Amino acid sequence: MKASSVQVTIVAASAETLDGLQAYLARAGVGTRATRELAGACAHPCSAVILFPDDFSPKDVQRELRRLRRERPQLVPLVVTSEPDRYAWVSEIGGNGREPVVLIKPAWGWTILEAIREVVEPPGRE
């Protein structure tokens, strides 16, 4: 992955999660932006949004994922949750967008980075 070739937005309620993951991904050469706001989290251009939904209303998370799939079809949503069954429906979201990837907590920085690489970077490109 080339430095700054991938931009991600991290959405979490926890400052520790935001700061830690943002620092880790930045060291790996990923451009990052972090926010505690779910609605409109991807106002800035990015390749992926990393969402930690457990501290947000499930209804709000569902609405935002549907909006992203409809309005930002090239964006890759990564959902990091301790309740993966709650988000089983994400594979059924209609629209033209990329299917969300659900990662189970605890998901370490390297796990999230690898998921980004797998879904954002084309195969065979470094």
Buried (B, 14 or more C-beta within 10 A) or exposed (E): BEEEEBBBBBBBBEEEBBEBBBEBBEEBEBBBBBBBEBEEBBEEEBBBBBBBBBEBEEEEBBEBBBBBBEEBEEBBBBBBBEEBEBBEEBEEBEBEBBBBBBBEEEBEBEEBBEBBBEBBBEEEEE
